């Protein structure tokens, strides 16, 4: 007795004529960068001091400057930030804020994690 086989699925191939269509008015013809990219690889390099990596911001080819964020940006720091976020989530439960926000003018963003 042979085992039953699923019918072969038909694979639909993309239309080659539509692969590079860029006449959409929402498409930026001048830029090849993805609108979904939030970090460039250069921002992840940082400056190493005392065995810790610190953020360095600046345009490629220009003199980079150390960011105003004084804490490191290495794995140990990201783990610390994630733990702070988990702590605040455990304290306030499913709420994302505790204050009544009728017409907020300023908001202090505390313990919101690293985005991971």
Backbone as a printed PyTorch tensor [residue, N CA C, xyz], in Angstrom:
tensor([[[  0.8440,  -1.1620,   0.0000],
         [  0.0000,   0.0000,   0.0000],
         [  0.8930,   1.2300,   0.0000]],

        [[  0.6560,   2.0790,  -0.9370],
         [  1.4790,   3.2850,  -1.0260],
         [  0.8500,   4.4010,  -0.1990]],

        [[  1.7030,   5.2760,   0.3160],
         [  1.1950,   6.3850,   1.1220],
         [  0.5860,   7.4500,   0.2140]],

        [[ -0.4710,   8.0940,   0.6920],
         [ -1.1140,   9.1130,  -0.1400],
         [ -0.1920,  10.3150,  -0.3350]],

        [[ -0.2410,  10.8860,  -1.5110],
         [  0.5800,  12.0600,  -1.8090],
         [ -0.3330,  13.2450,  -2.0580]],

        [[  0.1020,  14.3760,  -1.5930],
         [ -0.6590,  15.6000,  -1.8490],
         [ -0.4790,  15.9880,  -3.3060]],

        [[ -1.5060,  16.5090,  -3.9230],
         [ -1.3490,  16.9460,  -5.3120],
         [ -0.3000,  18.0540,  -5.3780]],

        [[  0.4640,  18.0290,  -6.4510],
         [  1.5070,  19.0390,  -6.5830],
         [  0.8740,  20.4170,  -6.6720]],

        [[  1.4500,  21.3460,  -5.9020],
         [  0.9300,  22.7060,  -5.9010],
         [  1.4710,  23.4600,  -7.1010]],

        [[  0.6130,  24.2410,  -7.6970],
         [  1.0400,  25.0540,  -8.8240],
         [  1.6960,  26.3170,  -8.2790]],

        [[  2.9060,  26.5730,  -8.6960],
         [  3.6280,  27.7600,  -8.2550],
         [  3.3690,  28.8710,  -9.2530]],

        [[  2.8780,  29.9880,  -8.7450],
         [  2.6060,  31.1340,  -9.6100],
         [  3.8610,  31.9920,  -9.6680]],

        [[  4.3630,  32.2010, -10.8480],
         [  5.5680,  33.0040, -11.0460],
         [  5.1830,  34.4770, -11.1850]],

        [[  6.0050,  35.3900, -10.6270],
         [  5.7110,  36.8140, -10.7690],
         [  5.8780,  37.2590, -12.2120]],

        [[  5.1200,  38.2560, -12.5960],
         [  5.1820,  38.8050, -13.9470],
         [  6.4660,  39.6140, -14.0780]],

        [[  7.3630,  39.1770, -14.9450],
         [  8.6580,  39.8410, -15.1130],
         [  8.5010,  41.2850, -15.5560]],

        [[  7.4590,  41.6020, -16.2890],
         [  7.2580,  42.9720, -16.7640],
         [  6.9230,  43.9230, -15.6220]],

        [[  6.4440,  43.3910, -14.5080],
         [  6.0650,  44.2360, -13.3800],
         [  7.1210,  44.2800, -12.2820]],

        [[  8.2320,  43.6110, -12.4660],
         [  9.2490,  43.5240, -11.4210],
         [  9.8540,  44.8730, -11.0560]],

        [[ 10.0950,  45.7310, -12.0140],
         [ 10.7780,  46.9980, -11.7440],
         [  9.9000,  48.2060, -12.0340]],

        [[  8.6240,  48.0930, -11.7750],
         [  7.7270,  49.2180, -12.0140],
         [  7.9610,  50.2690, -10.9370]],

        [[  8.3120,  51.4720, -11.3720],
         [  8.5820,  52.5560, -10.4210],
         [  7.8120,  53.8160, -10.7780]],

        [[  6.7170,  53.6790, -11.5170],
         [  5.9580,  54.8670, -11.8730],
         [  4.8660,  55.1880, -10.8520]],

        [[  4.8650,  54.5020,  -9.7340],
         [  3.9340,  54.7950,  -8.6570],
         [  4.3370,  56.1190,  -8.0240]],

        [[  3.3880,  57.0520,  -7.8650],
         [  3.7260,  58.3620,  -7.3190],
         [  4.1890,  58.2840,  -5.8670]],

        [[  3.8620,  57.2050,  -5.1620],
         [  4.3070,  57.0550,  -3.7850],
         [  5.7290,  56.5220,  -3.6990]],

        [[  6.2550,  56.0410,  -4.8100],
         [  7.6000,  55.4750,  -4.8220],
         [  8.6210,  56.5780,  -5.0340]],

        [[  9.6560,  56.6010,  -4.2090],
         [ 10.7130,  57.6040,  -4.3200],
         [ 11.7630,  57.1010,  -5.2990]],

        [[ 11.7640,  57.6360,  -6.5050],
         [ 12.7180,  57.2080,  -7.5220],
         [ 14.1430,  57.6130,  -7.1970]],

        [[ 14.3180,  58.6290,  -6.3820],
         [ 15.6520,  59.1380,  -6.0760],
         [ 16.3790,  58.2770,  -5.0510]],

        [[ 15.6540,  57.5190,  -4.2840],
         [ 16.2680,  56.7880,  -3.1810],
         [ 16.0950,  55.2920,  -3.3560]],

        [[ 17.1620,  54.5700,  -3.1210],
         [ 17.0970,  53.1130,  -3.1580],
         [ 16.9390,  52.5400,  -1.7600]],

        [[ 16.9320,  53.3930,  -0.7350],
         [ 16.8080,  52.9180,   0.6370],
         [ 15.3820,  52.4710,   0.9180]],

        [[ 15.2670,  51.4760,   1.7190],
         [ 13.9560,  50.9820,   2.1070],
         [ 13.3260,  51.9330,   3.1160]],

        [[ 12.0550,  52.1790,   2.9730],
         [ 11.3710,  53.0360,   3.9370],
         [ 11.1810,  52.3090,   5.2630]],

        [[ 11.4370,  51.0140,   5.2820],
         [ 11.2810,  50.2430,   6.5070],
         [ 12.5810,  50.1030,   7.2810]],

        [[ 13.6770,  50.6010,   6.7440],
         [ 14.9580,  50.4860,   7.4180],
         [ 15.0480,  51.5310,   8.5110]],

        [[ 15.3050,  51.1000,   9.7350],
         [ 15.3970,  52.0570,  10.8270],
         [ 16.8330,  52.3200,  11.2400]],

        [[ 17.7200,  51.3880,  11.0010],
         [ 19.1180,  51.5650,  11.3770],
         [ 20.0140,  51.2460,  10.2010]],

        [[ 21.0460,  52.0390,  10.0500],
         [ 22.0630,  51.6780,   9.0730],
         [ 23.1360,  50.8960,   9.8120]],

        [[ 23.9140,  50.1330,   9.0990],
         [ 24.9210,  49.3080,   9.7620],
         [ 25.9830,  50.1560,  10.4410]],

        [[ 26.2280,  51.3690,   9.9570],
         [ 27.2720,  52.2000,  10.5470],
         [ 26.9370,  52.6140,  11.9700]],

        [[ 25.6520,  52.7220,  12.2990],
         [ 25.2800,  53.1480,  13.6410],
         [ 25.5240,  52.0380,  14.6620]],

        [[ 25.6180,  50.8100,  14.1970],
         [ 25.8100,  49.6850,  15.1020],
         [ 27.2640,  49.4830,  15.5010]],

        [[ 28.1970,  50.1140,  14.7860],
         [ 29.6120,  49.9110,  15.0850],
         [ 29.9970,  50.5540,  16.4090]],

        [[ 29.7020,  51.8090,  16.6080],
         [ 29.9860,  52.4780,  17.8580],
         [ 31.4670,  52.6690,  18.1270]],

        [[ 31.7620,  53.1640,  19.3120],
         [ 33.1310,  53.4180,  19.7520],
         [ 33.3610,  52.6010,  21.0160]],

        [[ 34.4260,  51.8230,  21.0370],
         [ 34.7120,  50.9590,  22.1790],
         [ 35.6370,  51.7000,  23.1350]],

        [[ 35.1900,  51.8260,  24.3820],
         [ 35.9950,  52.4280,  25.4480],
         [ 35.8550,  51.5620,  26.6850]],

        [[ 36.9560,  51.1410,  27.2450],
         [ 36.9300,  50.3380,  28.4570],
         [ 36.1810,  49.0270,  28.2960]],

        [[ 36.2080,  48.4690,  27.0920],
         [ 35.5370,  47.2000,  26.8490],
         [ 34.0450,  47.3130,  26.6040]],

        [[ 33.4880,  48.5300,  26.6120],
         [ 32.0580,  48.7510,  26.3560],
         [ 31.9000,  49.5390,  25.0630]],

        [[ 30.8210,  49.3070,  24.3370],
         [ 30.5680,  49.9970,  23.0770],
         [ 29.6020,  51.1480,  23.3100]],

        [[ 29.9880,  52.3380,  22.8450],
         [ 29.1640,  53.5340,  22.9740],
         [ 28.7100,  53.9860,  21.5970]],

        [[ 27.5180,  54.5690,  21.5320],
         [ 26.9540,  55.0170,  20.2630],
         [ 27.7750,  56.1520,  19.6810]],

        [[ 27.9590,  56.1110,  18.3740],
         [ 28.6230,  57.1820,  17.6400],
         [ 27.7030,  57.5500,  16.4850]],

        [[ 27.3140,  58.8010,  16.4340],
         [ 26.4380,  59.2600,  15.3620],
         [ 27.1950,  60.2150,  14.4690]],

        [[ 26.9860,  60.1540,  13.2040],
         [ 27.6190,  61.0400,  12.2420],
         [ 27.4490,  60.4630,  10.8580]],

        [[ 27.5410,  61.3060,   9.8730],
         [ 27.3840,  60.8320,   8.5000],
         [ 28.6550,  60.1700,   8.0300]],

        [[ 28.4880,  59.2070,   7.1480],
         [ 29.6340,  58.4910,   6.5920],
         [ 30.5700,  59.4880,   5.9230]],

        [[ 31.8560,  59.3270,   6.1600],
         [ 32.8370,  60.1970,   5.5390],
         [ 33.0710,  61.4820,   6.3010]],

        [[ 32.2400,  61.7790,   7.2730],
         [ 32.4210,  62.9780,   8.0840],
         [ 32.9200,  62.5540,   9.4520]],

        [[ 33.3990,  63.4950,  10.1890],
         [ 33.9080,  63.2100,  11.5230],
         [ 32.7500,  62.8280,  12.4390]],

        [[ 32.7130,  61.5790,  12.9290],
         [ 31.6050,  61.1900,  13.8070],
         [ 31.7440,  61.8460,  15.1740]],

        [[ 30.6320,  62.0460,  15.8300],
         [ 30.6570,  62.5820,  17.1870],
         [ 29.9930,  61.5720,  18.1060]],

        [[ 30.3650,  61.5800,  19.3570],
         [ 29.7430,  60.6810,  20.3220],
         [ 28.3480,  61.2130,  20.6180]],

        [[ 27.3750,  60.3380,  20.6380],
         [ 25.9920,  60.7620,  20.8610],
         [ 25.8320,  61.3180,  22.2670]],

        [[ 24.6940,  61.9510,  22.4960],
         [ 24.4090,  62.5040,  23.8130],
         [ 23.9600,  61.4260,  24.7940]],

        [[ 23.6790,  60.2330,  24.3150],
         [ 23.2920,  59.1260,  25.1820],
         [ 24.5630,  58.5930,  25.8170]],

        [[ 24.7330,  58.8000,  27.0940],
         [ 25.9870,  58.5040,  27.7620],
         [ 26.2120,  57.0590,  28.1540]],

        [[ 25.1820,  56.2270,  28.0750],
         [ 25.3390,  54.8330,  28.4680],
         [ 25.7890,  53.9930,  27.2820]],

        [[ 26.3890,  52.8450,  27.5380],
         [ 26.8290,  51.9790,  26.4360],
         [ 25.6410,  51.4600,  25.6310]],

        [[ 25.9330,  50.9020,  24.4610],
         [ 24.8740,  50.3270,  23.6180],
         [ 25.1910,  48.8790,  23.2630]],

        [[ 25.9110,  48.2010,  24.1370],
         [ 26.2780,  46.8110,  23.8780],
         [ 25.2040,  45.8700,  24.4230]],

        [[ 25.4280,  44.5690,  24.2940],
         [ 24.4350,  43.5720,  24.7110],
         [ 24.0780,  43.6900,  26.1880]],

        [[ 25.0640,  43.9640,  27.0370],
         [ 24.7810,  44.0780,  28.4700],
         [ 23.8090,  45.2260,  28.7370]],

        [[ 23.9820,  46.3460,  28.0530],
         [ 23.0870,  47.4940,  28.2350],
         [ 21.6990,  47.2070,  27.6660]],

        [[ 21.6430,  46.5760,  26.5010],
         [ 20.3430,  46.2430,  25.9180],
         [ 19.5870,  45.2480,  26.7960]],

        [[ 20.3030,  44.3050,  27.4050],
         [ 19.6730,  43.3700,  28.3400],
         [ 19.1280,  44.1120,  29.5550]],

        [[ 19.8850,  45.0970,  30.0530],
         [ 19.4430,  45.8930,  31.2000],
         [ 18.1770,  46.6720,  30.8520]],

        [[ 18.1420,  47.2650,  29.6680],
         [ 16.9650,  48.0260,  29.2410],
         [ 15.7610,  47.0970,  29.1020]],

        [[ 15.9600,  45.9110,  28.5240],
         [ 14.8640,  44.9440,  28.3920],
         [ 14.3420,  44.5060,  29.7560]],

        [[ 15.2380,  44.3320,  30.7250],
         [ 14.8140,  43.9520,  32.0800],
         [ 14.0050,  45.0720,  32.7300]],

        [[ 14.4110,  46.3230,  32.5250],
         [ 13.6370,  47.4540,  33.0510],
         [ 12.2370,  47.4600,  32.4540]],

        [[ 12.1510,  47.2280,  31.1620],
         [ 10.8460,  47.1970,  30.4910],
         [  9.9790,  46.0750,  31.0600]],

        [[ 10.5570,  44.8980,  31.2440],
         [  9.8100,  43.7670,  31.8020],
         [  9.3410,  44.0760,  33.2220]],

        [[ 10.1790,  44.7600,  33.9840],
         [  9.8210,  45.1300,  35.3580],
         [  8.6150,  46.0650,  35.3630]],

        [[  8.6370,  47.0910,  34.5160],
         [  7.5120,  48.0230,  34.4680],
         [  6.2420,  47.3440,  33.9610]],

        [[  6.3740,  46.4510,  33.0060],
         [  5.2020,  45.7110,  32.5120],
         [  4.6070,  44.8450,  33.6160]],

        [[  5.4550,  44.2190,  34.4300],
         [  4.9720,  43.3880,  35.5370],
         [  4.2920,  44.2450,  36.6020]],

        [[  4.8020,  45.4560,  36.8200],
         [  4.2330,  46.3290,  37.8450],
         [  2.8730,  46.8930,  37.4550]],

        [[  2.7110,  47.2850,  36.2040],
         [  1.4610,  47.9490,  35.8190],
         [  0.5070,  47.0400,  35.0510]],

        [[  0.8810,  45.7900,  34.8650],
         [ -0.0080,  44.8420,  34.2030],
         [ -0.2120,  45.1720,  32.7410]],

        [[ -1.4600,  45.0240,  32.2740],
         [ -1.7260,  45.2430,  30.8580],
         [ -1.8300,  46.7210,  30.4950]],

        [[ -1.8310,  47.6070,  31.4860],
         [ -1.8840,  49.0440,  31.2140],
         [ -0.5810,  49.5110,  30.5890]],

        [[ -0.6560,  50.4850,  29.7310],
         [  0.5560,  51.0630,  29.1410],
         [  0.8960,  52.3970,  29.7850]],

        [[ -0.0070,  52.9240,  30.5930],
         [  0.2370,  54.1530,  31.3400],
         [ -0.6900,  54.1540,  32.5420]],

        [[ -0.3720,  54.9790,  33.5450],
         [ -1.1740,  55.0230,  34.7540],
         [ -1.8740,  56.3580,  34.9500]],

        [[ -1.3600,  57.4050,  34.3580],
         [ -1.9110,  58.7400,  34.5620],
         [ -3.1330,  58.9630,  33.6750]],

        [[ -4.0620,  59.8010,  34.1400],
         [ -5.1520,  60.1840,  33.2390],
         [ -4.6020,  61.1710,  32.2040]],

        [[ -4.6740,  60.8080,  30.9360],
         [ -4.0970,  61.6420,  29.8780],
         [ -5.2100,  62.2940,  29.0660]],

        [[ -5.7230,  63.4250,  29.5510],
         [ -6.7780,  64.1100,  28.8140],
         [ -6.1910,  64.9500,  27.6820]],

        [[ -5.2820,  65.8420,  28.0170],
         [ -4.6120,  66.6750,  27.0090],
         [ -3.1200,  66.7060,  27.3430]],

        [[ -2.4080,  65.6390,  27.0580],
         [ -0.9910,  65.6010,  27.4470],
         [ -0.1700,  66.6440,  26.6900]],

        [[  0.6790,  67.3410,  27.4220],
         [  1.5780,  68.3220,  26.8230],
         [  2.9730,  67.7350,  26.6690]],

        [[  3.3950,  66.9800,  27.6780],
         [  4.7150,  66.3490,  27.6540],
         [  4.5790,  64.9460,  28.2280]],

        [[  5.3380,  64.0320,  27.6580],
         [  5.2980,  62.6500,  28.1310],
         [  6.7260,  62.1730,  28.3170]],

        [[  7.0310,  61.6170,  29.4720],
         [  8.3330,  61.0180,  29.7330],
         [  8.2160,  59.5320,  29.4330]],

        [[  8.9970,  59.0620,  28.4950],
         [  8.9690,  57.6770,  28.0410],
         [  9.9270,  56.8730,  28.9140]],

        [[  9.3960,  56.0840,  29.8510],
         [ 10.2200,  55.3260,  30.7910],
         [ 10.0920,  53.8310,  30.5620]],

        [[ 11.2110,  53.1480,  30.4650],
         [ 11.2040,  51.6920,  30.4440],
         [ 10.4340,  51.0760,  29.2980]],

        [[ 10.5570,  51.6190,  28.1110],
         [  9.8020,  51.0890,  26.9750],
         [ 10.5720,  50.0460,  26.1890]],

        [[ 11.7190,  49.6530,  26.6600],
         [ 12.4450,  48.5620,  26.0310],
         [ 13.2470,  48.9730,  24.8130]],

        [[ 13.8390,  48.0000,  24.1780],
         [ 14.7380,  48.2320,  23.0510],
         [ 14.0670,  47.9850,  21.7120]],

        [[ 12.8240,  47.5840,  21.7320],
         [ 12.1320,  47.2960,  20.4860],
         [ 12.2680,  45.8510,  20.0490]],

        [[ 12.9290,  45.0450,  20.8660],
         [ 13.0990,  43.6350,  20.4930],
         [ 11.9590,  42.8030,  21.0250]]])
